[in-house]
Amino acid sequence: MLSEIEQARLRLSRDTDAKKKAQFGQFLTPAGTAAFMARLFPPGDGVCRLLDAGAGIGSLAAAFLERWRSGGLCFQRVELDAFEVDGTLHAELAQTLSKYRNHQFSATVHGDDFIHAAVDALSGGLFVKSLPRYSHAILNPPYRKIGSSSAHRLALRRVGIETVNLYSAFVALAAAQAAPGGQIVAIIPRSFCNGPYYRPFREFILERAAIRHIHLFDSRSKAFKDDAVLQENIIIRLERDGEQGPVRVSTSTDDSFSDLVSHEHPFGRIVFPDDPERFIHVPTSPDRIAIELSPAIRYTLADLGVRVSTGPVVDFRLKEHLRDMPGPSTVPLLYPGHFVSGRTTWPIEGAKKPNAIERNADTEKWLYPNGCYCVVRRFSSKEETRRIVASVVEPGAFGDAAVLGFENHLNVLHDNRHGLSEALAQGLSVFLNTTAVDEAFRRFNGHTQVNATDLKLMKYPSRNILTQLGEWAMQQGDLTQRMIDDKFGAVAA
């Protein structure tokens, strides 16, 4: 039965062009992942009112029904609402569900837009089609950004949901529409776990549901490999109005789940009690990492008197002022490519990016005084083993340049828009390049982007320890990863 669905999924994945996939933001669920998601539900009893929003061809609903039919779920009856806005999939969806129809199972296929249907049901009205309070929801929602003034965004605000992507909107609505004790299992991008844009969504979910289980795929490309999706995905199980307790975290390399490993963690390791941003961490081992264990790492950048900003030069907005190479009226413009192995290399002849920007009335406000800064790439490349890649801006590399331009793909650590002491800049770079920081960062950040907010909320050693690290680094030649980690281990003990 499921093999037929999988064949249909593979055919549709192959035959559907990329433009349509992007339009609907829909990537159909592989059979192995669907079966794993169905296994996460507790046994249950009575009548199951099941929601599958973004149902596609019915892979998730079928996996749930297969588990029920085999005795793994003890419901007397299942009533399914399957929402799928793409009418071209309805025939496949109906065929999938028809194989389960009997007096104990009923299904309704909705061609409506789920967001508008759920918002209408939640907000009420005389002529609104009601929806049940669902006891169960199984979701692979669409992935697509929501415009700030779009109809979806305005509708969601009617029921107190503020979010930036369809996938988080679907999960928020499923939680809002769930009955007390309702179980929600969803496969979604991990991007909601951190960052300011998803903070309202995190707060909405954590106020209404307990996190019971998180599954993480070690490989970013394997969850939807047939669709070449590189977004890092997690599977999460939520319980509406549940009392929050320990969280089960499991990992596997891919959707075969052949190397599944699972551990239980106290909730305080998932969402730190003192974190106002409510970042969601995903520890992959029961062992506490060095950042958690060290009593010396407890300061914020604000405590240290250090600020962090995204590089202010957005090149396409200042295109007319950019120059390939420096000239009489230009100043250095720094991109991530100007930092190799932690050192400053400028200018770079034949580079794809410009090396300089005109200094004039239009650009002056975007420039910083020449000095010693620590910079962190906002995006790491596929080849890099670390998410956080920090370097030190060496002011002597720019001759007599009085000011510098930092392009938008860099985060800049500074002292009120001025340089830091060399030892502090070097110390920050050493600390941020440690394996311990990379491990800690990966627990709440599921993509290759490093935001200024992420760096602002991290914990750091004291200014004195960072200065010691910097002075040590200044006495060395090229630093290896082992040298960095060994030195950090000694000072953080």
Secondary structure, DSSP 4 states (H G I P E B T S, - for coil): -HHHHHHHHHHHHHHS-HHHHHHHT--PPPHHHHHHHHHTS----SEEEEEEET-TTSHHHHHHHHHHHTTSS--SEEEEEEE---GGGHHHHHHHHHTT-BTTEEEEEE-S-HHHHHHHHHH--TTPPP---EEEEEE-----B--TTSHHHHHHHTTT---SBHHHHHHHHHHHHEEEEEEEEEEEEGGGGSSGGGHHHHHHHHHHEEEEEEEEESSTTSTTGGGT--S-EEEEEEEETPPP--EEEEEESSTT-TT-EEEEE-GGGTS-TT-TT------SSSSPPHHHH-TT--B-HHHHT-EEEE-SB-GGGSGGGEESS--TTEEEEE-GGGEETTEE----TT-SS-SEEE-STTTGGGEEES-B-EEEESB--TT-S-S--EEE--GGGGTT--EEEEBTTEEEEEBTTBPBPHHHHHHHHHHHTSHHHHHHHHTT--SSB--HHHHHHS-B--HHHHHHHHHHHHHSSSPPHHHHHHHHHHHH-
